[in-house]
Amino acid sequence: MIYRALSQKGMLRPDAHALAMGAGTEKLIYAIVPRVAKTMVTDLYLPDSGWVGVRTENPRDLVLKKAPWPIEDAKVDAMAMDMRDLKFPDESYDFCWSTGSFEHIGTDEDFLRHFREVERVLKPGGVYAFTTAVTFGGVTEPIPHNYYFDPNHLVDLIHASPLHGEPVFDCTVVDHLFNRPHPERFQDYGFASGNKISKTVVSFRRGIILTANVMVLTKDRGREKVRPRVVGLEKTRQRLRAHADSYVNELWSSYQYLDMGIEKKDLTAQPQVFGNGAALVDVILPPGSPTSLTWTVKQRPISSVYTWESAASGKITPTASTFTFPTRRDYLYSIKLTAAGSGDLKRIVVKAKAA
């Protein structure tokens, strides 16, 4: 989407200078480099970076090493840099881009600071194309270091920036089987190979419905600012919510195996969304596994509140190996098992369904 947007704006030309932000070693770099005069690639490249894929002492060597096809080395450079503080002179670049990085840089003031820096380093008429995550829940989800934007909030940020957005932000998602909310992690249900056969367009991530979008902004200090018009949002929101409800009901209509992460004596499932009613959890204790465990369930609302609270707890033994707890469609549930004695935790099998 970024490549297409830049192409449509006439930015991919032999004399253009490009700036990639938060780009790591994404393949888009190597698609753009041959089309322009020079590309500067930036990210938080550090030997101890929290993002494993960009750990390096030499960013340029890393970027060149990861090229999936031959490129001209002289046409690319790379350096460690914060998207909110671009160490370049004014009007240095014809266009900029970032892929799924914008939502990670902080809060509203950080987003606006980033926009101001981008506008400063762009040449007059320059373009900034970026993708981020928009949600269809009606509110922005300000998850620390990973915002999911309500489209109107995102448009307000753009309107408050010195850059100009496109006149219309169309949030319509076409009604198609592949565009219905899908889980991103099939391994949570013991089906890791599902990730290879189903690529999510609209994600159902911990109960939140979201998708990626592309925003195309232009530097034009002489033009009057007009807030982009958001269209197609409400109709799409209602339809995706209905599809998500149907998915949740179908998923838990029969047992689903839960992938349990192990840490010391704890087994923990990825947080799950259930329907209104109750969940039934069956814990299978094969020979060699611990014979006594404690189960705990924590809960929080899917949206806006990110603090967990205790919901239910109890004991599991070979003769009492199932438990239930009440559930709400608009809540997220975390299930943890703690072993009281010795035994191989890897032998334990956990499955759940609607009670």
N, C-alpha and C positions, 0 to 999 in steps of 0.2 A: 504493500500500500504506500509506503514512503517512497519507494523507487518510482512507482507510477505517478505519484503526486509531483515529485520533483521533475520528472520527464514532462508532464503536462504543463508545468510552469516554465519550461524552457531552461531549466537550471543545469541539466546534464550536457554541458557543452565543453569543447576542448580547452577554452580559456578560463574556466571557472575554478575557483578555490573553495574547497569544502571543509566543513568542520563537523566531526562526529563527536557526540557527547555521551558518556556512559556506554560506549560501544563495545568494550571488551574485545572480543575477536569474532564478532558476529559476521555472517556471510555477506550481509549488505555492504560492508566495507569493500569487499573484493569485487562486488558488482559495480560499485560506483567509481573506484580508483581508475579503471581503464577509460572512463568516460570524461574525466576532468583533468585539469592541469596538475593539481596538487590536493591531497587530502590529509588533514591533520586529525588524528584519532586520539581521543582523550577518554580517560576513565580514572577510577581510584586505584591505579596500578601501584601496588606496594608489595614488598616481600611478605608482609604479614596481613594482607588485605582480608577482610571478612568475607569477601567474594572470592572463593577459591580459584575461579577461572581467570582472575586477573592478578594473581600473585606473581610478581616479577620485579627484578631490579633493573630491567632494560625493556621498557614498553615497546619500543620499535622492533627489537628482535623478536619479542613474543608475537606481535602482529604479523610480521613477515613469516615467521615459522608456521603460523596457523593458516596461511593462505591455502585454500582448497584447490586453487588453480594458479598458474603462473601470472604474476603481475610485475610491473616495472618498479623495482625497489625505490628508485629515485622519486617516484610520484607519491610516496606515502611517508609520513612521519607520525610519531606517537609520543605522548607524554602524560604523566599523572596530573590530573586536574579536577577540581571541584566544579560542577555545573553552575554553582552559584557565584563563582569567582573566576572568570575567564581571564587568563593572563595574556591577553592579546591586545594590540592597539585597536582603536576605533576603526570601524569600516574595513576590517581585514578580509571578510569572507563574503562570497556570493550567496552561499546557502549553508544552513546547518541542519542537522537531524539528530534525533535520539529515538531509540526503540525500547519502549517499556522501561524507561529509566526515570522519567519525570515524576512518577508517583512515589518514588523512594527518597526524594531529597529533603523532605521535612514537612512543614506546615504551609499555610497560605502565604505567609510573608516570604518563606523560602521560594515558593513557586513564583511569586511576583519578582523577587530579586533575580531569579534565574531569567525570567522574561526580559527584565531590564538589561541584563548582561548580554543576552542574545541580540537584542535590538541594537545595543551599542556596537557590537563587533560585526554586525551585518552591514553591507554596503547598501546605499539607497536602492530600493526595489528588491532587496534580498528576501529570501524565503526561508522559513523555519518549518520543517515537517516533522511531526513527532507522533508516536503512538502512546496511548496510556489505557487505563482500564476504566470503563464506565459501568455503573450499576443501574439496575432497573427497580430498585427497592424504594425509590422516592427520596432517599437521603444519601449524602456522602458518608462513606464509612472511613473515618479518620484512623485507620489502623496504623500504629506507629511504624514509620518507614515503609508503608505500603498502602497508600490511599486508594480507595475505589471511589471515583467521582460520580456524583449525580450530574447528569449533563448540564443542568442549569447552573450548578455551582462552577463547573469547568468553564462554561461560557462567561460567567461573571468574572472569573479570574482573568480570562483573555481580554475582556472588555476593559478591565482595570489596568491592564498592561499597556505599554506604548506600541504594541504590535496590533495589526488588523487581522481579524479572523475572516474566513469566508462568510458570505451573507447568510447562508443556511447551514445549520447542523442537523442533518437528517438522521434520526435515531431509529428509523424503521429497520426491523429485522424481518426479512421475508419468511413467511410461514413455510418451512420445509423441514423434513425429518432431521436433516443434519444440523439445522439451526435451533433445535430444541435443547433446553438445558441438559447438560451431561456432566457426570463426575469427571474430574481431572485425574484422579488416582484410582484406577481399577484395582491396583494391588491392595487397596484397603479392604477389598472383598475377596481376596485370594485369587485374583485374576490379572496378574501383572502383564501377561501377554496382551491384554485388551488395549494397553497403551499403544501397541504397534498397529492396531487395526481400526482404532477410533480416535481421531484427532478433534478435540473440542473446539467448536466455534463459539458457542455460548456456554460459559462455565457455570456449574452449580458448585460453588466453592464454600463449604461450611454453611450452606443454606442461603448464600448470597448469589443472586443471578447477575452475571457480569459478562462483558465481552470487550474485546479490544477495538479501538477506533483510531482513526488518523485525523489530526488537526493540521491545517495548513495556514500559517500566519505569514504576513508580509510587512516589511518595513516601508512605511510611506508617511513621513512626518507632515506632509502637506495635506493629507486627506482627513476629513472629519470622521471621528470615531462613531461607528454604528454597531450596536450590540447584535451579534449573530442571532438569528431566529431558530429556536429549537422546534423541530417538527417530528411527528411520528412517535413521540415518546410514550404517551399515555396508552394508546392502542396496543403498542408492542408490549408495554409493561403488563397489561391485563392478560394478554395471550401467554406470555412467558410464565407468568405466575400460575396460570391454569395448567400449563404443561409441567411445571415443577411440582405442583401438588399431585398430579397424576403419577409422575415419576416416583415420588416418595411413597405413595400408597402401593404402587406396584412393586417397588424394591423390597419393602418389608412384609409383603403378603406371604412370603415364604422365607425360610432361614437363609441368612447371608453369613458366610464365614468372615470373621473380622481378623485383619492382620494386626497382631499384637506386638508392639515394640517392647523390648526387654531392657531394663536397667536395674542392675543389682537384683533385688527380690520383687520387683514390680513388673507387671505386664500392663501396658496401656494401649488402648485402641485410639485411632484418630477420631476426633470429635464427629458426632453423627447427628443428623436431623431425622426425627421420626414424625409420624402423624399425630393427630390428637387421639389420646387414649392411653395406652401403656405399651411398654416393650418387654419382651420375654427373652432372657439371656440364658443360654445353655452352655455350661462349662464342662468339657469332657476331660477327665483326669485319667489318662492311660497309666499302666504300670510304670513306675520309675519317676512319675511326676509328684510334686508335693501333694499331700493328702488333705491339707487344711489351708484354706486361703480366706482372706478378707476381701470383700468387694465394696467398692465405693463408686458412687456416681455423682459427678458435679454438673451443674447446669448454668447457663447464662442465656440471655436473649440473643437471637441471631444477629440483630442489628443494634448498633449504637452503644451497647454496654459490653465491655470486654473483661469484666471481673467475674470470676467463677465463684459460685456458692455451692455448698453441700446440698445434695438433693435426697440421697438415700444411701444406706450401707447395710452390710450383713455378713454372714459367714457362708462358706462353701465347704462341703465335705463330700466324699464319694456317695453318700446316701442322700445328700441334699445339694444337688449341683446345678439347680436352676434358680433364677430370681427374676423378679419383675419390678418395674418402677413406672410411675405415671409419666406421660410425655405430652408435650404441646408442640404443635407444628411450628410455632414461631420461636422455639428454643433449640439450643445446641446442647448435646450431652457428651460428657467425657466419662468413659468406663475404665476403671483401674482395678486390677487384681494384685494383692500383695500376699506372698507366700509366708506362712507362719513357721514352716520347717524346711528341711532340706529336700532336694529333688530337682529334676531337670525341667525348668520352666518351658523349654522349647517343645516339650511333649504335649503341653496343654493346648487344647483346641477350643476356641470360643466362637459361638454363632448366636445370631440374634434375629428376631422377627417381631412383628406386631403381635401383642398378646390377644 
